[in-house]
Amino acid sequence: MTHSARSAEVESVKTRLKAMWMAGDYDRFSRYMESNAREFYERLDVAPGCQFLDVGCGSGKLALVAAKDGLNVTGVDIAGNLVERARVRAQAEGLTVRFEEADAEALPFEDANFDVVASLIGAMFAPQPDLVAKELLRVCVPGGTLAMANWTPQGFVGQMFKTVSTFIAPVGMPSPVLWGDETTVRERLSKGLSEIHLTRRHFTFSYPFPPSEVVECYRLYYGPTNQAFASLDAGGRERLRQELEALWSLHNRAGSDCTVVLAEYLEVIGIRT
């Protein structure tokens, strides 16, 4: 494949990914994940007033936590509607946060600009992981912290992605959950880090409604699932719904009227060389 053909293919993938994340209502969906965002943030080594970058910020769940803690926060995301929603949330809460629409593979910042560069279930979805790794390292100061939380292949979300992938055409990019594989992460990041700590942890998905309504919530509000359902005919939508309901029901740790599922992710915390 020629360079120009490869570039066109990558741009096509990015256009599809941007449309996917702008679909649904990720802000509404992500409100159920905010306690997990705070837990992730509290394990980071942050100094008061430091420069904090949230890559793949969505509607701001991690960035707003950091801003409330008095950090100088910048959040970037490929989806312009989510960036705008994050701005509205920050204004409503009286917080000063810089939110920009930007690509994790080409961050619009100078080298060594941030003390902490973090991505909570965000940068893992960019189509060219080697470029993502290069950019995350580039904008982090020497001695600064690089932190990620990435779904693992074998965890609950990895299983959910696998289920959905049997119904839709491949996007044309490496699997995002490879960012949840320890060996792969070391290959991508370790050359730019003086130390790296990898820990398997769990998100707690907790919903005050049963698995059937959780699947409906994902269909309506979570961009990838929203787009998957929209691409299918009536029969395909019903089969996908049944398989997702079965998966959520199998892993549900709560009663029949609510849903609690533990979703494994790989926590990556490194120190920039």
Phi, psi and omega in degrees: 000133179290162180300317181294322178293319178296318179298318179295321179296316180297316180297323177297317178298315182296323177298318179294319179295319179298315178298322180297315183284340176277347180284162179069217179211081186297329179301312179297317179299317188285346180299334179283356183250004190291325179294325177292325177297318179294319179299317178298313181299318186291345176271357179273151178268094183242140177260148179305133177078007182287164178274120188239126179246128176252111183263124188075051191286346184059225179268015167104014188300318179280316182302319181291325175299314181295321180295322178296337180272004175089016179273160174271104195250136171236135177235138179230147177206153181284339183267110184297325180292328177288322176299317179295320178296321178298320178298317179297317180296317180298317179297317180298329182264005178069032183252144176261107179224139177266115178246134181223147170281121183201161183261129180298341180271355180207070184291134186275051183225156178288163176300148173050053186257344187230140177285327178228126175242115187233152174213113181260100180052050184227289184298340180299341183267357177291146190283343182239085187300328179295323177291321177301311180302315180300317183288319179300318179290320184300317187274358181267136180290151173304131184085356179281175183255131170248125185224138177221155166232121187227133178302142179269156179299322186269352181285179185300314182292323174302320177294322180294317177299320180297320178299311182296323185295339178286348182257345187231160179289146179298147183284333181096042180210160175301150180300128179302327185286356171296338173292349176260009178258123187302314182298317180296317180297318178298319179298322184281328191243334194296332180294338180257006184237140176279336173206152180216134180238124181244125183224130175277125179229181181230131163285145171253108172277118182230120183232138181276037179206163187287168182306324180299322179283332174297314179299320178294322176300315178296319180299320184280321195245332184270113189314306182301317180289321177304314182289325178298312179298319183295336183276352187256158171280179186301318180295318178296319178298319181292320179295318179296317179301314181298318181292321178291320177298319179296319180294313178296320180295319180299322185263359183292126180261002182252186179283188185287343184263356179212173187224128173226118181229135175267128183241116184288139171222161176261120175271125182245119176229118182230161177248125184293132179300000000 
